[in-house]
Amino acid sequence: MNDPRNSFSQVWLPVLLWMGFIFFLSSVPGKDIPDIPVPYFHKGAHFCEYSVLAGLWIRAFLLRRPDASRLKSSVLAWILTTLFAFSDEWHQGFVPGRLCKLEDALSDMIWTALGILFYLYVRHKPGHTKDSRRNN
């Protein structure tokens, strides 16, 4: 009965909350965004946003169906995260002081792929068993 594969809050809520967080950040008007004098901070923020979202999608797919193919789950996660990235960039075009930049959405596609590779490496590296994941 308490199987996490059947729990909305365990499987899908983290994905939806993270998407809401990204949407919230994208809704901040340009004049209210602090100028952070760290080189490539903006790119790092995009990497974090979209690599985490991709990882959450894969996690949800594999929790829901543990026997699902990691490759299919990864491809679907990449597609859904990429679509969200493009829709988020489009949304920013309506926010005062923000721009809709194709290059941001394209780089988000790359960050998504890197996030997926990282997730798969960490969660499924050789010697990383189900029991060791449960204990960490």
SEZATOR-124455 format. One record per atom (N, C-alpha, C): x, y, z; residue number from 1; atom name; residue in one letter. Coordinates in nm, 3 decimals. Layout:
BEGIN
[site [X, Y, Z], NUM, 'CA', 'A'],
...
# end
This chain:
BEGIN
[site [0.081, -0.119, 0.000], 1, 'N', 'M'],
[site [0.000, 0.000, 0.000], 1, 'CA', 'M'],
[site [0.086, 0.127, 0.000], 1, 'C', 'M'],
[site [0.201, 0.122, 0.068], 2, 'N', 'N'],
[site [0.291, 0.237, 0.074], 2, 'CA', 'N'],
[site [0.399, 0.230, -0.033], 2, 'C', 'N'],
[site [0.372, 0.159, -0.140], 3, 'N', 'D'],
[site [0.467, 0.145, -0.249], 3, 'CA', 'D'],
[site [0.490, 0.281, -0.313], 3, 'C', 'D'],
[site [0.618, 0.332, -0.315], 4, 'N', 'P'],
[site [0.644, 0.464, -0.372], 4, 'CA', 'P'],
[site [0.609, 0.475, -0.520], 4, 'C', 'P'],
[site [0.598, 0.361, -0.588], 5, 'N', 'R'],
[site [0.561, 0.366, -0.730], 5, 'CA', 'R'],
[site [0.418, 0.413, -0.749], 5, 'C', 'R'],
[site [0.339, 0.405, -0.643], 6, 'N', 'N'],
[site [0.198, 0.444, -0.653], 6, 'CA', 'N'],
[site [0.170, 0.578, -0.583], 6, 'C', 'N'],
[site [0.271, 0.641, -0.530], 7, 'N', 'S'],
[site [0.253, 0.763, -0.455], 7, 'CA', 'S'],
[site [0.284, 0.886, -0.540], 7, 'C', 'S'],
[site [0.183, 0.967, -0.563], 8, 'N', 'F'],
[site [0.201, 1.090, -0.641], 8, 'CA', 'F'],
[site [0.309, 1.178, -0.579], 8, 'C', 'F'],
[site [0.306, 1.189, -0.445], 9, 'N', 'S'],
[site [0.402, 1.279, -0.379], 9, 'CA', 'S'],
[site [0.544, 1.227, -0.390], 9, 'C', 'S'],
[site [0.563, 1.099, -0.400], 10, 'N', 'Q'],
[site [0.697, 1.041, -0.413], 10, 'CA', 'Q'],
[site [0.746, 1.046, -0.558], 10, 'C', 'Q'],
[site [0.657, 1.026, -0.653], 11, 'N', 'V'],
[site [0.697, 1.010, -0.792], 11, 'CA', 'V'],
[site [0.692, 1.142, -0.870], 11, 'C', 'V'],
[site [0.576, 1.205, -0.874], 12, 'N', 'W'],
[site [0.556, 1.318, -0.965], 12, 'CA', 'W'],
[site [0.568, 1.455, -0.899], 12, 'C', 'W'],
[site [0.539, 1.465, -0.771], 13, 'N', 'L'],
[site [0.544, 1.595, -0.705], 13, 'CA', 'L'],
[site [0.682, 1.661, -0.713], 13, 'C', 'L'],
[site [0.792, 1.588, -0.693], 14, 'N', 'P'],
[site [0.923, 1.654, -0.707], 14, 'CA', 'P'],
[site [0.945, 1.715, -0.846], 14, 'C', 'P'],
[site [0.899, 1.646, -0.950], 15, 'N', 'V'],
[site [0.913, 1.699, -1.086], 15, 'CA', 'V'],
[site [0.833, 1.828, -1.100], 15, 'C', 'V'],
[site [0.709, 1.825, -1.056], 16, 'N', 'L'],
[site [0.622, 1.942, -1.069], 16, 'CA', 'L'],
[site [0.670, 2.060, -0.985], 16, 'C', 'L'],
[site [0.718, 2.031, -0.864], 17, 'N', 'L'],
[site [0.770, 2.140, -0.780], 17, 'CA', 'L'],
[site [0.893, 2.204, -0.843], 17, 'C', 'L'],
[site [0.982, 2.123, -0.899], 18, 'N', 'W'],
[site [1.102, 2.178, -0.961], 18, 'CA', 'W'],
[site [1.066, 2.260, -1.085], 18, 'C', 'W'],
[site [0.970, 2.213, -1.163], 19, 'N', 'M'],
[site [0.925, 2.290, -1.279], 19, 'CA', 'M'],
[site [0.865, 2.423, -1.232], 19, 'C', 'M'],
[site [0.789, 2.420, -1.124], 20, 'N', 'G'],
[site [0.732, 2.544, -1.069], 20, 'CA', 'G'],
[site [0.841, 2.639, -1.022], 20, 'C', 'G'],
[site [0.946, 2.585, -0.962], 21, 'N', 'F'],
[site [1.058, 2.667, -0.918], 21, 'CA', 'F'],
[site [1.126, 2.734, -1.037], 21, 'C', 'F'],
[site [1.150, 2.660, -1.144], 22, 'N', 'I'],
[site [1.210, 2.718, -1.265], 22, 'CA', 'I'],
[site [1.119, 2.826, -1.322], 22, 'C', 'I'],
[site [0.990, 2.798, -1.328], 23, 'N', 'F'],
[site [0.894, 2.895, -1.380], 23, 'CA', 'F'],
[site [0.895, 3.023, -1.294], 23, 'C', 'F'],
[site [0.899, 3.005, -1.162], 24, 'N', 'F'],
[site [0.905, 3.119, -1.072], 24, 'CA', 'F'],
[site [1.029, 3.204, -1.100], 24, 'C', 'F'],
[site [1.145, 3.140, -1.112], 25, 'N', 'L'],
[site [1.268, 3.213, -1.140], 25, 'CA', 'L'],
[site [1.259, 3.287, -1.273], 25, 'C', 'L'],
[site [1.197, 3.227, -1.370], 26, 'N', 'S'],
[site [1.182, 3.290, -1.502], 26, 'CA', 'S'],
[site [1.083, 3.405, -1.501], 26, 'C', 'S'],
[site [1.000, 3.411, -1.399], 27, 'N', 'S'],
[site [0.899, 3.516, -1.390], 27, 'CA', 'S'],
[site [0.950, 3.643, -1.322], 27, 'C', 'S'],
[site [1.070, 3.638, -1.268], 28, 'N', 'V'],
[site [1.127, 3.755, -1.201], 28, 'CA', 'V'],
[site [1.163, 3.859, -1.307], 28, 'C', 'V'],
[site [1.110, 3.981, -1.296], 29, 'N', 'P'],
[site [1.144, 4.085, -1.394], 29, 'CA', 'P'],
[site [1.294, 4.113, -1.396], 29, 'C', 'P'],
[site [1.344, 4.151, -1.513], 30, 'N', 'G'],
[site [1.486, 4.175, -1.531], 30, 'CA', 'G'],
[site [1.545, 4.273, -1.432], 30, 'C', 'G'],
[site [1.470, 4.378, -1.397], 31, 'N', 'K'],
[site [1.522, 4.480, -1.305], 31, 'CA', 'K'],
[site [1.540, 4.427, -1.163], 31, 'C', 'K'],
[site [1.473, 4.315, -1.131], 32, 'N', 'D'],
[site [1.481, 4.259, -0.997], 32, 'CA', 'D'],
[site [1.586, 4.148, -0.984], 32, 'C', 'D'],
[site [1.654, 4.117, -1.092], 33, 'N', 'I'],
[site [1.756, 4.012, -1.088], 33, 'CA', 'I'],
[site [1.887, 4.076, -1.044], 33, 'C', 'I'],
[site [1.947, 4.025, -0.936], 34, 'N', 'P'],
[site [2.072, 4.084, -0.889], 34, 'CA', 'P'],
[site [2.185, 4.058, -0.989], 34, 'C', 'P'],
[site [2.276, 4.154, -0.999], 35, 'N', 'D'],
[site [2.392, 4.137, -1.085], 35, 'CA', 'D'],
[site [2.498, 4.060, -1.006], 35, 'C', 'D'],
[site [2.521, 3.938, -1.045], 36, 'N', 'I'],
[site [2.617, 3.853, -0.974], 36, 'CA', 'I'],
[site [2.745, 3.850, -1.056], 36, 'C', 'I'],
[site [2.853, 3.907, -1.000], 37, 'N', 'P'],
[site [2.978, 3.920, -1.077], 37, 'CA', 'P'],
[site [3.063, 3.793, -1.079], 37, 'C', 'P'],
[site [2.999, 3.680, -1.102], 38, 'N', 'V'],
[site [3.070, 3.553, -1.111], 38, 'CA', 'V'],
[site [3.066, 3.511, -1.258], 38, 'C', 'V'],
[site [3.183, 3.485, -1.316], 39, 'N', 'P'],
[site [3.184, 3.444, -1.457], 39, 'CA', 'P'],
[site [3.098, 3.319, -1.480], 39, 'C', 'P'],
[site [3.018, 3.324, -1.581], 40, 'N', 'Y'],
[site [2.934, 3.212, -1.623], 40, 'CA', 'Y'],
[site [2.831, 3.168, -1.519], 40, 'C', 'Y'],
[site [2.796, 3.256, -1.428], 41, 'N', 'F'],
[site [2.695, 3.222, -1.327], 41, 'CA', 'F'],
[site [2.563, 3.183, -1.393], 41, 'C', 'F'],
[site [2.525, 3.262, -1.494], 42, 'N', 'H'],
[site [2.398, 3.238, -1.565], 42, 'CA', 'H'],
[site [2.397, 3.098, -1.626], 42, 'C', 'H'],
[site [2.507, 3.058, -1.689], 43, 'N', 'K'],
[site [2.513, 2.925, -1.752], 43, 'CA', 'K'],
[site [2.509, 2.816, -1.645], 43, 'C', 'K'],
[site [2.578, 2.840, -1.533], 44, 'N', 'G'],
[site [2.576, 2.743, -1.423], 44, 'CA', 'G'],
[site [2.437, 2.725, -1.365], 44, 'C', 'G'],
[site [2.364, 2.836, -1.356], 45, 'N', 'A'],
[site [2.226, 2.829, -1.304], 45, 'CA', 'A'],
[site [2.139, 2.746, -1.398], 45, 'C', 'A'],
[site [2.155, 2.769, -1.529], 46, 'N', 'H'],
[site [2.078, 2.690, -1.626], 46, 'CA', 'H'],
[site [2.116, 2.543, -1.618], 46, 'C', 'H'],
[site [2.245, 2.514, -1.603], 47, 'N', 'F'],
[site [2.288, 2.375, -1.590], 47, 'CA', 'F'],
[site [2.219, 2.309, -1.470], 47, 'C', 'F'],
[site [2.220, 2.377, -1.356], 48, 'N', 'C'],
[site [2.157, 2.322, -1.236], 48, 'CA', 'C'],
[site [2.007, 2.301, -1.256], 48, 'C', 'C'],
[site [1.941, 2.402, -1.309], 49, 'N', 'E'],
[site [1.796, 2.393, -1.327], 49, 'CA', 'E'],
[site [1.757, 2.272, -1.412], 49, 'C', 'E'],
[site [1.821, 2.260, -1.528], 50, 'N', 'Y'],
[site [1.775, 2.161, -1.625], 50, 'CA', 'Y'],
[site [1.836, 2.023, -1.605], 50, 'C', 'Y'],
[site [1.955, 2.014, -1.550], 51, 'N', 'S'],
[site [2.009, 1.881, -1.521], 51, 'CA', 'S'],
[site [1.932, 1.818, -1.406], 51, 'C', 'S'],
[site [1.895, 1.897, -1.307], 52, 'N', 'V'],
[site [1.814, 1.844, -1.196], 52, 'CA', 'V'],
[site [1.676, 1.801, -1.246], 52, 'C', 'V'],
[site [1.614, 1.883, -1.330], 53, 'N', 'L'],
[site [1.483, 1.846, -1.384], 53, 'CA', 'L'],
[site [1.490, 1.715, -1.461], 53, 'C', 'L'],
[site [1.590, 1.699, -1.543], 54, 'N', 'A'],
[site [1.604, 1.574, -1.620], 54, 'CA', 'A'],
[site [1.622, 1.456, -1.525], 54, 'C', 'A'],
[site [1.704, 1.472, -1.423], 55, 'N', 'G'],
[site [1.723, 1.365, -1.325], 55, 'CA', 'G'],
[site [1.594, 1.330, -1.252], 55, 'C', 'G'],
[site [1.515, 1.432, -1.221], 56, 'N', 'L'],
[site [1.387, 1.407, -1.153], 56, 'CA', 'L'],
[site [1.290, 1.331, -1.244], 56, 'C', 'L'],
[site [1.291, 1.364, -1.374], 57, 'N', 'W'],
[site [1.206, 1.290, -1.468], 57, 'CA', 'W'],
[site [1.246, 1.143, -1.471], 57, 'C', 'W'],
[site [1.377, 1.117, -1.487], 58, 'N', 'I'],
[site [1.422, 0.977, -1.494], 58, 'CA', 'I'],
[site [1.386, 0.904, -1.364], 58, 'C', 'I'],
[site [1.412, 0.969, -1.253], 59, 'N', 'R'],
[site [1.379, 0.910, -1.122], 59, 'CA', 'R'],
[site [1.231, 0.872, -1.118], 59, 'C', 'R'],
[site [1.145, 0.962, -1.164], 60, 'N', 'A'],
[site [1.001, 0.936, -1.162], 60, 'CA', 'A'],
[site [0.965, 0.818, -1.251], 60, 'C', 'A'],
[site [1.023, 0.814, -1.370], 61, 'N', 'F'],
[site [0.992, 0.704, -1.462], 61, 'CA', 'F'],
[site [1.036, 0.570, -1.404], 61, 'C', 'F'],
[site [1.157, 0.569, -1.344], 62, 'N', 'L'],
[site [1.210, 0.443, -1.291], 62, 'CA', 'L'],
[site [1.144, 0.402, -1.159], 62, 'C', 'L'],
[site [1.096, 0.500, -1.082], 63, 'N', 'L'],
[site [1.019, 0.465, -0.963], 63, 'CA', 'L'],
[site [0.886, 0.404, -1.002], 63, 'C', 'L'],
[site [0.825, 0.465, -1.101], 64, 'N', 'R'],
[site [0.693, 0.419, -1.145], 64, 'CA', 'R'],
[site [0.700, 0.281, -1.208], 64, 'C', 'R'],
[site [0.807, 0.259, -1.286], 65, 'N', 'R'],
[site [0.825, 0.130, -1.353], 65, 'CA', 'R'],
[site [0.971, 0.089, -1.341], 65, 'C', 'R'],
[site [1.009, 0.023, -1.233], 66, 'N', 'P'],
[site [1.148, -0.015, -1.211], 66, 'CA', 'P'],
[site [1.207, -0.101, -1.323], 66, 'C', 'P'],
[site [1.122, -0.171, -1.396], 67, 'N', 'D'],
[site [1.170, -0.256, -1.505], 67, 'CA', 'D'],
[site [1.184, -0.179, -1.637], 67, 'C', 'D'],
[site [1.153, -0.050, -1.636], 68, 'N', 'A'],
[site [1.160, 0.031, -1.759], 68, 'CA', 'A'],
[site [1.305, 0.044, -1.807], 68, 'C', 'A'],
[site [1.320, 0.061, -1.934], 69, 'N', 'S'],
[site [1.451, 0.079, -1.994], 69, 'CA', 'S'],
[site [1.510, 0.214, -1.951], 69, 'C', 'S'],
[site [1.634, 0.212, -1.905], 70, 'N', 'R'],
[site [1.702, 0.338, -1.869], 70, 'CA', 'R'],
[site [1.719, 0.427, -1.992], 70, 'C', 'R'],
[site [1.745, 0.364, -2.106], 71, 'N', 'L'],
[site [1.763, 0.442, -2.229], 71, 'CA', 'L'],
[site [1.633, 0.512, -2.267], 71, 'C', 'L'],
[site [1.522, 0.440, -2.267], 72, 'N', 'K'],
[site [1.394, 0.502, -2.301], 72, 'CA', 'K'],
[site [1.356, 0.610, -2.200], 72, 'C', 'K'],
[site [1.380, 0.582, -2.072], 73, 'N', 'S'],
[site [1.351, 0.681, -1.968], 73, 'CA', 'S'],
[site [1.436, 0.806, -1.988], 73, 'C', 'S'],
[site [1.562, 0.786, -2.025], 74, 'N', 'S'],
[site [1.654, 0.899, -2.046], 74, 'CA', 'S'],
[site [1.614, 0.982, -2.166], 74, 'C', 'S'],
[site [1.577, 0.915, -2.274], 75, 'N', 'V'],
[site [1.536, 0.987, -2.395], 75, 'CA', 'V'],
[site [1.408, 1.065, -2.368], 75, 'C', 'V'],
[site [1.313, 1.003, -2.301], 76, 'N', 'L'],
[site [1.188, 1.073, -2.269], 76, 'CA', 'L'],
[site [1.214, 1.191, -2.175], 76, 'C', 'L'],
[site [1.302, 1.171, -2.077], 77, 'N', 'A'],
[site [1.338, 1.280, -1.986], 77, 'CA', 'A'],
[site [1.402, 1.395, -2.063], 77, 'C', 'A'],
[site [1.490, 1.363, -2.158], 78, 'N', 'W'],
[site [1.555, 1.466, -2.239], 78, 'CA', 'W'],
[site [1.452, 1.543, -2.322], 78, 'C', 'W'],
[site [1.360, 1.471, -2.384], 79, 'N', 'I'],
[site [1.257, 1.536, -2.467], 79, 'CA', 'I'],
[site [1.170, 1.628, -2.381], 79, 'C', 'I'],
[site [1.120, 1.577, -2.269], 80, 'N', 'L'],
[site [1.031, 1.658, -2.185], 80, 'CA', 'L'],
[site [1.102, 1.779, -2.124], 80, 'C', 'L'],
[site [1.226, 1.760, -2.082], 81, 'N', 'T'],
[site [1.301, 1.871, -2.025], 81, 'CA', 'T'],
[site [1.334, 1.974, -2.131], 81, 'C', 'T'],
[site [1.368, 1.929, -2.250], 82, 'N', 'T'],
[site [1.397, 2.020, -2.361], 82, 'CA', 'T'],
[site [1.272, 2.100, -2.399], 82, 'C', 'T'],
[site [1.158, 2.034, -2.407], 83, 'N', 'L'],
[site [1.033, 2.105, -2.437], 83, 'CA', 'L'],
[site [1.004, 2.209, -2.329], 83, 'C', 'L'],
[site [1.026, 2.173, -2.204], 84, 'N', 'F'],
[site [1.005, 2.268, -2.096], 84, 'CA', 'F'],
[site [1.102, 2.386, -2.108], 84, 'C', 'F'],
[site [1.227, 2.359, -2.144], 85, 'N', 'A'],
[site [1.326, 2.465, -2.158], 85, 'CA', 'A'],
[site [1.284, 2.564, -2.267], 85, 'C', 'A'],
[site [1.237, 2.513, -2.379], 86, 'N', 'F'],
[site [1.192, 2.602, -2.487], 86, 'CA', 'F'],
[site [1.068, 2.680, -2.445], 86, 'C', 'F'],
[site [0.975, 2.615, -2.376], 87, 'N', 'S'],
[site [0.855, 2.687, -2.332], 87, 'CA', 'S'],
[site [0.892, 2.791, -2.226], 87, 'C', 'S'],
[site [0.991, 2.761, -2.144], 88, 'N', 'D'],
[site [1.035, 2.856, -2.042], 88, 'CA', 'D'],
[site [1.101, 2.979, -2.106], 88, 'C', 'D'],
[site [1.181, 2.956, -2.207], 89, 'N', 'E'],
[site [1.241, 3.069, -2.279], 89, 'CA', 'E'],
[site [1.133, 3.154, -2.345], 89, 'C', 'E'],
[site [1.034, 3.090, -2.404], 90, 'N', 'W'],
[site [0.925, 3.164, -2.467], 90, 'CA', 'W'],
[site [0.852, 3.247, -2.361], 90, 'C', 'W'],
[site [0.826, 3.186, -2.246], 91, 'N', 'H'],
[site [0.761, 3.256, -2.136], 91, 'CA', 'H'],
[site [0.840, 3.380, -2.094], 91, 'C', 'H'],
[site [0.973, 3.369, -2.090], 92, 'N', 'Q'],
[site [1.056, 3.482, -2.049], 92, 'CA', 'Q'],
[site [1.039, 3.602, -2.142], 92, 'C', 'Q'],
[site [1.003, 3.576, -2.266], 93, 'N', 'G'],
[site [0.981, 3.685, -2.360], 93, 'CA', 'G'],
[site [0.867, 3.777, -2.320], 93, 'C', 'G'],
[site [0.780, 3.731, -2.231], 94, 'N', 'F'],
[site [0.667, 3.811, -2.184], 94, 'CA', 'F'],
[site [0.693, 3.879, -2.050], 94, 'C', 'F'],
[site [0.808, 3.850, -1.991], 95, 'N', 'V'],
[site [0.842, 3.906, -1.860], 95, 'CA', 'V'],
[site [0.921, 4.036, -1.882], 95, 'C', 'V'],
[site [0.878, 4.146, -1.819], 96, 'N', 'P'],
[site [0.947, 4.274, -1.838], 96, 'CA', 'P'],
[site [1.097, 4.263, -1.806], 96, 'C', 'P'],
[site [1.176, 4.313, -1.898], 97, 'N', 'G'],
[site [1.321, 4.314, -1.878], 97, 'CA', 'G'],
[site [1.389, 4.181, -1.905], 97, 'C', 'G'],
[site [1.315, 4.082, -1.952], 98, 'N', 'R'],
[site [1.372, 3.950, -1.983], 98, 'CA', 'R'],
[site [1.361, 3.927, -2.132], 98, 'C', 'R'],
[site [1.445, 3.841, -2.182], 99, 'N', 'L'],
[site [1.446, 3.810, -2.324], 99, 'CA', 'L'],
[site [1.424, 3.662, -2.348], 99, 'C', 'L'],
[site [1.368, 3.632, -2.462], 100, 'N', 'C'],
[site [1.355, 3.494, -2.508], 100, 'CA', 'C'],
[site [1.476, 3.469, -2.598], 100, 'C', 'C'],
[site [1.570, 3.387, -2.549], 101, 'N', 'K'],
[site [1.694, 3.363, -2.623], 101, 'CA', 'K'],
[site [1.701, 3.218, -2.669], 101, 'C', 'K'],
[site [1.708, 3.200, -2.800], 102, 'N', 'L'],
[site [1.719, 3.066, -2.856], 102, 'CA', 'L'],
[site [1.846, 2.997, -2.807], 102, 'C', 'L'],
[site [1.956, 3.073, -2.796], 103, 'N', 'E'],
[site [2.081, 3.011, -2.751], 103, 'CA', 'E'],
[site [2.071, 2.957, -2.608], 103, 'C', 'E'],
[site [1.991, 3.020, -2.523], 104, 'N', 'D'],
[site [1.970, 2.965, -2.388], 104, 'CA', 'D'],
[site [1.898, 2.831, -2.394], 104, 'C', 'D'],
[site [1.795, 2.824, -2.476], 105, 'N', 'A'],
[site [1.720, 2.699, -2.488], 105, 'CA', 'A'],
[site [1.807, 2.589, -2.549], 105, 'C', 'A'],
[site [1.888, 2.626, -2.646], 106, 'N', 'L'],
[site [1.978, 2.526, -2.706], 106, 'CA', 'L'],
[site [2.083, 2.478, -2.607], 106, 'C', 'L'],
[site [2.136, 2.570, -2.527], 107, 'N', 'S'],
[site [2.234, 2.527, -2.427], 107, 'CA', 'S'],
[site [2.166, 2.443, -2.319], 107, 'C', 'S'],
[site [2.039, 2.471, -2.289], 108, 'N', 'D'],
[site [1.965, 2.391, -2.192], 108, 'CA', 'D'],
[site [1.952, 2.246, -2.240], 108, 'C', 'D'],
[site [1.944, 2.226, -2.372], 109, 'N', 'M'],
[site [1.941, 2.091, -2.427], 109, 'CA', 'M'],
[site [2.070, 2.016, -2.392], 109, 'C', 'M'],
[site [2.181, 2.087, -2.399], 110, 'N', 'I'],
[site [2.311, 2.026, -2.366], 110, 'CA', 'I'],
[site [2.319, 1.998, -2.217], 110, 'C', 'I'],
[site [2.278, 2.097, -2.134], 111, 'N', 'W'],
[site [2.281, 2.078, -1.989], 111, 'CA', 'W'],
[site [2.194, 1.960, -1.949], 111, 'C', 'W'],
[site [2.082, 1.945, -2.016], 112, 'N', 'T'],
[site [1.992, 1.833, -1.989], 112, 'CA', 'T'],
[site [2.060, 1.700, -2.017], 112, 'C', 'T'],
[site [2.126, 1.691, -2.131], 113, 'N', 'A'],
[site [2.197, 1.567, -2.166], 113, 'CA', 'A'],
[site [2.308, 1.537, -2.065], 113, 'C', 'A'],
[site [2.383, 1.639, -2.026], 114, 'N', 'L'],
[site [2.489, 1.619, -1.927], 114, 'CA', 'L'],
[site [2.431, 1.577, -1.792], 114, 'C', 'L'],
[site [2.321, 1.636, -1.755], 115, 'N', 'G'],
[site [2.254, 1.599, -1.630], 115, 'CA', 'G'],
[site [2.209, 1.454, -1.632], 115, 'C', 'G'],
[site [2.157, 1.410, -1.745], 116, 'N', 'I'],
[site [2.112, 1.271, -1.759], 116, 'CA', 'I'],
[site [2.231, 1.176, -1.745], 116, 'C', 'I'],
[site [2.340, 1.208, -1.814], 117, 'N', 'L'],
[site [2.459, 1.123, -1.804], 117, 'CA', 'L'],
[site [2.510, 1.117, -1.661], 117, 'C', 'L'],
[site [2.511, 1.230, -1.594], 118, 'N', 'F'],
[site [2.557, 1.234, -1.456], 118, 'CA', 'F'],
[site [2.465, 1.151, -1.366], 118, 'C', 'F'],
[site [2.335, 1.168, -1.383], 119, 'N', 'Y'],
[site [2.238, 1.092, -1.303], 119, 'CA', 'Y'],
[site [2.258, 0.942, -1.323], 119, 'C', 'Y'],
[site [2.269, 0.901, -1.447], 120, 'N', 'L'],
[site [2.285, 0.759, -1.475], 120, 'CA', 'L'],
[site [2.416, 0.705, -1.419], 120, 'C', 'L'],
[site [2.521, 0.786, -1.426], 121, 'N', 'Y'],
[site [2.650, 0.744, -1.371], 121, 'CA', 'Y'],
[site [2.641, 0.725, -1.220], 121, 'C', 'Y'],
[site [2.586, 0.824, -1.152], 122, 'N', 'V'],
[site [2.581, 0.820, -1.006], 122, 'CA', 'V'],
[site [2.487, 0.709, -0.957], 122, 'C', 'V'],
[site [2.371, 0.698, -1.018], 123, 'N', 'R'],
[site [2.271, 0.602, -0.970], 123, 'CA', 'R'],
[site [2.297, 0.459, -1.015], 123, 'C', 'R'],
[site [2.368, 0.441, -1.125], 124, 'N', 'H'],
[site [2.379, 0.308, -1.183], 124, 'CA', 'H'],
[site [2.522, 0.267, -1.213], 124, 'C', 'H'],
[site [2.618, 0.328, -1.145], 125, 'N', 'K'],
[site [2.756, 0.288, -1.170], 125, 'CA', 'K'],
[site [2.781, 0.148, -1.115], 125, 'C', 'K'],
[site [2.878, 0.077, -1.174], 126, 'N', 'P'],
[site [2.907, -0.059, -1.129], 126, 'CA', 'P'],
[site [2.938, -0.061, -0.979], 126, 'C', 'P'],
[site [2.884, -0.161, -0.911], 127, 'N', 'G'],
[site [2.907, -0.174, -0.767], 127, 'CA', 'G'],
[site [2.810, -0.094, -0.682], 127, 'C', 'G'],
[site [2.725, -0.015, -0.745], 128, 'N', 'H'],
[site [2.627, 0.065, -0.674], 128, 'CA', 'H'],
[site [2.495, -0.011, -0.677], 128, 'C', 'H'],
[site [2.473, -0.093, -0.576], 129, 'N', 'T'],
[site [2.356, -0.180, -0.574], 129, 'CA', 'T'],
[site [2.236, -0.111, -0.512], 129, 'C', 'T'],
[site [2.124, -0.175, -0.524], 130, 'N', 'K'],
[site [2.002, -0.122, -0.463], 130, 'CA', 'K'],
[site [2.020, -0.106, -0.313], 130, 'C', 'K'],
[site [2.084, -0.203, -0.249], 131, 'N', 'D'],
[site [2.104, -0.197, -0.105], 131, 'CA', 'D'],
[site [2.194, -0.081, -0.066], 131, 'C', 'D'],
[site [2.299, -0.055, -0.144], 132, 'N', 'S'],
[site [2.389, 0.057, -0.108], 132, 'CA', 'S'],
[site [2.319, 0.189, -0.130], 132, 'C', 'S'],
[site [2.229, 0.198, -0.228], 133, 'N', 'R'],
[site [2.154, 0.324, -0.249], 133, 'CA', 'R'],
[site [2.059, 0.347, -0.133], 133, 'C', 'R'],
[site [2.000, 0.240, -0.082], 134, 'N', 'R'],
[site [1.904, 0.254, 0.028], 134, 'CA', 'R'],
[site [1.974, 0.300, 0.156], 134, 'C', 'R'],
[site [2.099, 0.260, 0.174], 135, 'N', 'N'],
[site [2.171, 0.295, 0.295], 135, 'CA', 'N'],
[site [2.237, 0.432, 0.288], 135, 'C', 'N'],
[site [2.240, 0.495, 0.173], 136, 'N', 'N'],
[site [2.306, 0.626, 0.159], 136, 'CA', 'N'],
[site [2.208, 0.739, 0.162], 136, 'C', 'N'],
# end
